[in-house]
Amino acid sequence: EEGSLLVTNERHKNCLVLAGEALSKAVENLDKGEPLELVAEDIRSALIALEEIVGKTYSEDLLGRIFSTFCIGK
């Protein structure tokens, strides 16, 4: 279906939801006439969520899950 999106990775889905919520908040704050610094912070939050999908930033939780699968010999 046109305009639909299939996301097969749960982490990616969560990041997209967070980004969408942050952008909605940015628009809401902009409409309310809130300071642009507040709007910019909302946009920054959305960007961080999207960067996590493409691997530009890494959350501590993600790093923990990745390294929990490695076994370092003693």
N, C-alpha and C positions, 0 to 999 in steps of 0.2 A: 504494500500500500504506500502510495506517495506521501512523504512527510513522516512516515513512521521510522522508528529506529530500533534495531535489535542489538542489545548489549548482552553479551554472553558471560562477561566477567563481573562477578558481584562487586568487587572493589571498584571497577570502572563505573558501575551503576551508582554506587554510593557517592563517588566523586562527582558524577554528573548531577545528582540530586543536590548535593551541597553547593555546587556552582550555580545551579538554577535558583536555589533559595537565596543565595547571596546576591545574585543579580536582581531578583525580584525585590529584595530589601533595598538595593541601591536605587531602583526606580521609585520605590515608595518614598524613600528619604528625599530623593530629588523632587518629587511631586509635593512633599511637605515643606520644601524650602529649607531643608536641613543644610548645615555647612557642607561645602564641597569636600572638605577633608573626611567627613563621615561617609559620604558617598564613595569617595576614592578608596576608603578602607574596605567597604563592601565589595567593590570591584576587585581589589587586591585579594580578598578571600576567595572569590570566584576563580581568579587566575591561579592561585596556589592549588586549588582543587583540580583544575585542568592540567596543571604542570605535573601533578602526581600521576596522571594517566599516561602522559608521554615520557615519564621518567626523568623530568627535569628536577623535581624535588622528591624527597622520600620521607614518609612519616616514620616515626619510631616504631609504630605498630607493624608497618610493612617490613622494615628491616628486621624486626624481631621474628616475624614469620619466616622470612627468607633464611636467616641464620639458624633458626631452630631445626632446620632440616639437615644441617651439616653436622658431622660427628668429627670432632678433632681428637686424634689419638692421644693417649696419655703415656 
